[in-house]
């Protein structure tokens, strides 16, 4: 078998898939075209036979909702267990992916997700879990950054000067003054008016 290498891009996964298919062909397997029609949502599949058995090699995307590193692409090699004869054009039958006897599977976990102009990068489950944990920390930090914080007590005297200067008020009613900090800005509010300070 061809030496397994770490796949970082989808092109690497394609090369790994090609190596696996090539290993079977070099071992005497031929393509079994009669079982390859239709799709069950997989990215790609090929059926091979040595005359005695049919082996399906497929690439599919999947998600494990119970794990931190949840999105992955996998290559599955499976033996057909249903009663389907190889090389039989006259009685094509559907090979169900969920009926395969798994020979091998390789998972490539998404480290980065696809966005405009960027490729998806893959790695081990541990690398993907670490990347997802970092993304969650950054989202929490961003949420904190956007959170509105009432700082009226800390900035009360400054806010009264701002209200007097910007709104021209000479007499200010204290319980109508508020100051909030949000999105790296400050807003002084008085009655129904608001003054944004950067």
QUIDA-V644836 format. One record per pair of residues at least 24 apart in sequence whose ideal C-beta (glycine too) atoms are under 8 Angstrom apart, sorted by the first residue. I is the first residue (numbers start at 1). J is the second residue. Records with the same first field share a line. If there is no record, write none. Layout:
BEGIN
I: J / J
END
This chain:
BEGIN
4: 106
6: 123 / 124
7: 108 / 122
8: 121 / 122 / 123
9: 119 / 120 / 121 / 122
10: 73 / 119 / 120 / 122
12: 122
13: 59 / 73 / 75 / 108 / 122
16: 75 / 106
17: 44 / 57 / 59 / 75
20: 57 / 75 / 77
21: 46 / 48 / 57
24: 48 / 55 / 57
29: 55
32: 86 / 87
34: 87 / 88 / 89 / 92
35: 80 / 84 / 92 / 93 / 94 / 95
37: 92
38: 94
40: 96 / 97
42: 97
43: 73
45: 97
47: 80 / 95
49: 86 / 87
50: 86
51: 86 / 87
52: 86
53: 79 / 80 / 86
54: 79 / 80 / 84 / 86 / 95
55: 79 / 80 / 103
56: 80 / 95 / 97 / 100
58: 97
60: 97
67: 125 / 129
68: 128 / 129 / 132 / 133
69: 109 / 110 / 125 / 126 / 127 / 128 / 129 / 131 / 132
70: 132
71: 109 / 110 / 113 / 128
72: 107 / 108 / 109 / 110 / 122 / 125 / 128
73: 107 / 108 / 110 / 122
74: 105 / 106 / 107 / 108
75: 105 / 106
76: 100 / 102 / 104 / 105
77: 102 / 103 / 104 / 105
78: 102 / 103
79: 103
145: 183 / 184
146: 182 / 183
147: 182
148: 180 / 181 / 182
149: 180 / 181 / 182
150: 178 / 179 / 180
151: 179 / 180 / 181 / 186
152: 177 / 178 / 179 / 180
154: 179
155: 179 / 186 / 188
159: 188 / 190
162: 188 / 195 / 197
163: 188 / 190 / 195
166: 195
167: 193 / 195
END
